[in-house]
Amino acid sequence: MLKVVVCVKAVPDPKEAHKIKIDPATKTLTRAEVPLVLNLLDKNAMELALLLKEQLDANITVLSMGPPAAGNIVKECLALGANQGFLLSDRAFGGADAYATAYTLAKGIEKIGEFDLIICGMASSDGSTEWVGPEMATFLKVPVVTRVNEIVEFGGEWWKVKASLENGYRLMRVKLPAVFTVTRELNTPRTLSFSGIIKARKKEITLWDLHELGVPEETVGQKGSPTIVSSLATVNSKRIAEIITGTKEEKAEQLVQKLSDAGVI
């Protein structure tokens, strides 16, 4: 049976992003007032795992790191069809950069046990570094393919995948175990079903804190993050709108003239 681990992240709801504030003392973002949702690209990662489960009888483990409220995101993945869920939650994990996040997730995966494939979204909507997947693969000493947008051949020890490039794609053969970071072009995520929600009620989420993970406090969270934020500031973006009146022809003529005056055309 194929053992798949899907790493997901609970991110602030983009619709409520205006409520995110900056802590002047710690130079970190405070998101307590913003509800958490499943990172969009992690939905594509989860969908890939579900398709593999249907075609290869895969076992899906969902892993996340975050505050206790992130347990709802893990529960959502269980409702979609994951077999088991783990949440790494401890105040010591707070403030982690991509490096410390990847390290903590890697330690969580090592504690879970053997795996064949780790899948995660290419990036998170609140960080967008694209570093966690590759760094996690480095800690686990397995190959990684980033920006996967198509699984060409799968099953067995060697898989063939397409991965996005700026002006095309790369076709790669990869030996499992491996890490894939995926794009939204890979698939269309399914929605929750009522039956899935009912079944998920019987599934328990395993919570691991710093002690249970068995790592030194100085290696995780803000203490274990080599990234130093020297300053943060809010930017007020203001736009000036002008309404053009008249007939269609007059509006078109005015628009062309204004774009020309602005040096756009």
C-alpha positions, -999 to 999 in steps of 0.1 A, spaced: 0 0 0 13 34 -10 19 56 21 12 92 14 17 122 37 0 155 29 14 185 47 -13 212 50 -13 247 65 -41 266 82 -38 302 69 -57 334 76 -89 337 56 -80 360 27 -114 376 30 -104 388 65 -68 397 57 -74 434 67 -76 423 103 -40 410 104 -18 434 124 19 437 131 33 432 166 59 461 170 78 442 197 83 408 180 80 420 144 56 392 137 20 392 123 -8 388 148 -37 368 133 -57 359 164 -88 378 151 -87 362 117 -104 328 111 -82 300 97 -89 282 64 -71 255 45 -44 269 22 -57 268 -14 -27 250 -29 -29 224 -2 -63 215 -15 -47 205 -47 -22 184 -27 -50 167 -9 -69 161 -41 -38 143 -56 -36 121 -25 -73 112 -28 -69 103 -65 -40 81 -56 -61 65 -28 -88 56 -53 -64 42 -79 -36 27 -58 -53 20 -25 -31 46 -8 -31 54 29 -33 91 35 -18 108 66 -24 145 70 1 166 89 -1 202 100 17 226 123 -1 254 140 -23 266 169 -50 243 183 -76 260 159 -56 244 130 -71 211 141 -103 221 122 -83 222 90 -69 187 97 -105 176 105 -116 190 71 -90 168 54 -102 138 73 -137 145 61 -124 146 25 -110 111 29 -77 111 47 -71 81 70 -54 98 99 -44 133 110 -16 148 131 -13 183 144 20 197 158 9 224 182 30 241 209 37 278 217 74 269 211 66 263 174 52 299 170 70 324 149 88 298 128 103 308 94 103 284 64 135 267 77 121 260 112 87 250 98 103 225 74 125 211 103 95 207 126 74 190 99 102 167 90 106 156 126 68 150 127 71 128 96 100 109 110 79 102 142 49 91 121 71 65 104 77 52 68 64 71 38 65 68 0 53 102 -10 50 136 7 27 162 -10 23 198 -2 11 230 -19 38 248 -38 34 278 -14 12 291 13 -10 322 7 4 340 38 41 333 31 46 323 -5 83 314 0 81 280 -18 109 269 5 92 246 30 88 216 6 124 216 -7 139 222 28 117 194 42 131 171 16 166 181 25 160 173 62 145 139 52 172 132 26 148 124 -2 145 139 -38 120 168 -44 102 180 -74 86 215 -71 57 230 -91 43 196 -102 14 202 -126 8 167 -140 15 131 -129 24 114 -162 32 79 -149 27 66 -114 28 34 -94 59 14 -87 92 27 -76 97 53 -104 72 80 -113 72 105 -142 59 140 -135 57 173 -153 67 204 -134 61 241 -144 89 264 -156 85 301 -165 83 294 -202 74 257 -203 78 226 -183 103 200 -173 96 162 -175 112 143 -147 116 107 -136 117 104 -98 124 75 -75 102 72 -44 103 81 -16 101 118 -26 85 151 -20 62 168 -45 50 205 -42 20 210 -65 4 238 -84 -33 246 -90 -31 234 -126 -26 198 -113 -63 192 -106 -96 205 -94 -101 199 -57 -133 182 -46 -157 197 -21 -168 183 12 -196 158 13 -221 153 40 -212 116 44 -175 126 47 -182 150 75 -202 123 93 -174 98 89 -148 123 101 -165 126 135 -152 91 144 -116 100 134 -93 113 161 -65 139 155 -32 131 172 -17 162 189 20 164 194 38 192 213 75 200 217 80 172 243 63 145 223 81 155 192 114 151 211 133 181 197 152 209 216 133 241 219 161 262 204 156 243 171 120 252 165 98 283 163 113 317 164 143 305 183 152 280 156 146 305 127 177 319 110 156 345 92 158 379 110 131 404 104 146 438 109 114 458 104 78 455 93 55 483 82 20 487 68 16 503 34 -14 524 26 -23 519 -10 -45 545 -25 -59 546 -60 -75 575 -79 -105 567 -100 -119 588 -128 -153 582 -145 -154 590 -182 -188 601 -195 -203 606 -229 -212 583 -258 -193 551 -265 -172 569 -292 -165 598 -269 -155 575 -240 -132 555 -263 -116 587 -276 -111 601 -241 -97 568 -228 -72 565 -256 -61 602 -251 -56 597 -213 -36 565 -218 -15 583 -244 -9 612 -220 1 588 -193 26 571 -216 8 538 -214 3 536 -252 
